[in-house]
Amino acid sequence: MSKPEKDTPSSPGMGAGGCLVRLGWMLFGSAILLLSAVAIVRHQGFLSVADGVFWAAVAACVGLRYVDVSHMHGRTAAGEPSTLVHWRRYTIRLVVVGAVVWGVAHGVSYLIG
């Protein structure tokens, strides 16, 4: 006797946890970065809580993306399985773009202050 086959294939990481992790680094992380960059522009001075929130959001996005790739079987935009190479590329891009956005936010804050 053979085991009955499942009608639908299981997809590890596609449950609520995987969805929340993906939303965390894709949507919520980006929103927090944007809002904290706006707060940096509005703040008069060099360092503030918004700076800490900004860099904490960068770190959280990197960490959540790692969890997505390594434990939740994340996918690329093309639907292919994500690898640590994708994670490294994402990390480098996010840190570089984050540094540029952070610097521009402080520059604009200085100019309008």
C-alpha positions in Angstrom: 0.0 0.0 0.0 1.3 3.4 -0.8 0.7 6.6 1.1 -2.0 8.9 -0.3 -0.6 12.0 -2.0 -1.6 15.4 -0.9 -3.9 17.4 -3.2 -2.0 20.6 -2.6 1.7 20.8 -2.2 2.9 22.3 1.1 5.0 25.4 0.8 7.2 26.0 3.9 7.2 29.5 5.1 4.1 30.5 3.1 2.0 30.6 6.3 1.2 33.6 8.4 4.7 33.7 9.8 6.3 33.9 6.3 3.8 36.5 5.2 4.5 38.7 8.2 8.3 38.4 7.8 8.0 39.4 4.1 5.7 42.3 5.0 8.1 43.3 7.7 11.1 43.8 5.4 9.2 44.8 2.3 6.5 47.1 3.5 6.7 48.1 7.2 10.5 48.5 7.1 10.3 50.8 4.1 7.6 52.8 5.7 9.5 53.2 8.9 12.6 54.3 6.9 10.6 56.9 5.0 8.9 58.3 8.1 12.1 58.5 10.1 13.9 60.2 7.2 11.1 62.8 7.2 11.5 63.2 11.0 15.2 63.7 10.5 14.5 66.5 8.0 12.1 68.2 10.5 14.5 67.8 13.4 16.9 70.7 14.0 20.2 69.2 15.0 22.5 66.4 14.0 21.5 63.3 16.0 18.0 62.5 17.3 15.8 59.6 18.1 14.8 59.5 14.4 18.4 58.6 13.5 18.3 55.6 15.9 14.9 54.6 14.5 16.2 54.9 10.9 19.3 52.7 11.5 17.3 50.2 13.7 14.9 49.9 10.8 17.8 49.2 8.4 19.1 46.5 10.8 15.6 45.0 11.2 15.0 44.8 7.5 18.4 43.1 7.0 17.6 40.6 9.8 14.0 39.9 8.6 15.3 39.4 5.0 17.8 36.9 6.4 15.1 35.0 8.2 12.9 35.1 5.1 15.7 33.6 3.0 17.2 31.1 5.5 14.1 29.9 7.3 10.9 30.9 5.4 12.0 29.8 2.0 11.7 33.3 0.6 11.3 34.0 -3.1 12.6 36.6 -5.5 10.3 39.0 -7.4 10.5 36.5 -10.3 9.2 33.7 -8.0 12.5 31.9 -7.8 13.9 30.7 -4.4 16.0 33.3 -2.7 19.5 32.5 -1.7 22.1 34.1 0.6 23.5 35.8 -2.5 20.2 37.7 -2.9 20.4 38.5 0.8 23.9 39.9 0.6 23.0 42.0 -2.5 19.9 43.3 -0.6 22.0 44.1 2.5 24.6 46.0 0.5 22.0 48.0 -1.5 20.0 48.8 1.6 23.0 50.0 3.6 24.3 52.1 0.7 20.9 53.6 -0.2 20.1 54.1 3.5 23.4 56.0 4.0 22.6 58.2 1.1 19.0 58.9 2.2 20.2 59.5 5.8 22.9 62.0 4.5 20.4 63.8 2.2 17.9 64.0 5.0 20.5 65.6 7.3 21.6 67.9 4.4 18.1 69.1 3.8 17.5 69.5 7.5 20.7 71.7 7.7 19.6 73.8 4.7 16.1 74.5 5.9 17.2 75.0 9.5 
